[in-house]
Amino acid sequence: MKLTKKDLQNFVETLKETSIDNHDNKNIAYMTESQLSVINFDDVKDNYIKGMGVEQPPNSNDVLFEDKNSNEYYFIEFKAGGIDPVKNVKIKFKIHDSLLILLDILDKTISFSRKSINYILVYNKNQIHKSKHFDTSKSKSKDKIKGHVFKNANKELIRFDLERYKNLYFKNVHTYTIEEFENNFVKKFDK
């Protein structure tokens, strides 16, 4: 049975619940305390593929949020640990797989996505990140300078080689530290 937009409401959780980092059962942590209602997109993906006979399940973003005021969607992916080239590729698989699943559910095209879907990667700035375009193991001050230059140019710095998806697949792409995510997203919607 094909999922519909209405079915997405069966997967509602809090943003806090979807931000859980439970890779270490002794140190379970959350990347936000927000009680904002969101859709657990990992669960949507699991339900989407039921009965398909898929041998290797697709990857999926953690969260889908619908801003009913603007009729825009936000995919959110939380990364508590470091991002290396392998994890960076997996993030990109999550982007592609999640986007295809959502567009099928909504019965929309990529043109809709460019106008109405945004992407946010939330990462822990205290971890070592070694991706093609972002390496915190080399120089934190270099990244700070880069961020300052972008800010002065009134442009947002998009890390981890994800800027390629802005305007191609998404209306906007953001890579936020936990603090930036709280200030730029949570405070905006969690009222």
C-alpha positions, -999 to +999 in steps of 0.1 A: +000+000+000+014+034-010+020+059+017+003+093+013+009+127+027-018+120+053+000+089+064+030+110+074+011+120+105+014+084+118+052+090+124+051+121+146+076+124+174+094+153+191+125+168+176+144+158+207+134+121+202+146+121+166+179+138+176+190+109+198+226+097+197+224+062+210+255+047+194+269+043+229+242+028+252+260+041+283+260+077+271+227+084+253+225+120+244+202+143+224+213+171+200+183+192+210+158+194+238+131+208+215+096+194+219+086+206+183+065+179+166+082+165+136+080+134+114+105+106+121+116+100+085+136+069+094+103+053+104+086+066+072+113+050+051+109+016+070+071+017+064+076+028+028+096-002+018+074-028+036+063-055+012+087-043-016+111-072-011+140-047-008+172-066+001+192-035+011+171-008+026+176+028+014+192+054+036+171+081+052+173+115+069+163+116+105+135+142+103+110+157+081+093+189+093+065+207+075+061+244+081+024+248+075+026+286+074+049+286+044+040+251+029+077+243+030+094+211+042+127+206+060+148+175+060+170+174+090+199+150+096+217+149+130+254+139+131+267+138+167+300+121+158+327+132+134+321+133+097+347+116+075+347+109+038+327+076+042+301+093+065+299+122+040+290+098+012+264+082+034+249+116+041+246+122+004+229+088-001+205+098+027+197+130+008+190+112-025+170+083-010+149+105+013+141+129-014+130+102-038+108+086-011+092+119-001+085+130-037+068+096-043+047+100-012+037+136-021+033+127-058+055+156-067+086+163-089+120+177-084+107+211-095+085+211-064+115+201-042+136+231-055+108+255-045+095+239-013+120+216+004+150+226+025+179+205+039+197+210+073+226+190+085+232+195+123+267+186+134+287+186+166+315+213+162+335+196+190+341+165+168+368+160+143+354+163+108+375+153+078+355+157+046+367+168+012+359+205+018+359+207+056+386+194+079+386+205+116+416+184+124+438+208+105+428+242+116+398+254+136+410+290+131+410+285+093+373+275+095+366+304+118+381+328+093+362+312+064+329+316+084+337+352+092+344+360+055+311+344+044+293+362+072+307+396+061+298+388+025+263+381+037+265+345+026+260+314+045+289+289+046+276+254+036+300+228+048+307+191+038+303+197+000+266+200+004+263+234-013+259+215-046+223+205-036+211+241-031+190+251-062+196+217-077+174+196-054+165+220-025+154+255-020+180+260+007+208+239+023+222+246+058+250+230+078+245+241+114+264+235+146+240+225+174+240+262+186+233+275+151+205+250+147+189+262+180+192+298+170+182+295+133+157+268+133+144+257+168+137+293+180+119+301+148+095+271+150+094+259+186+070+284+202 
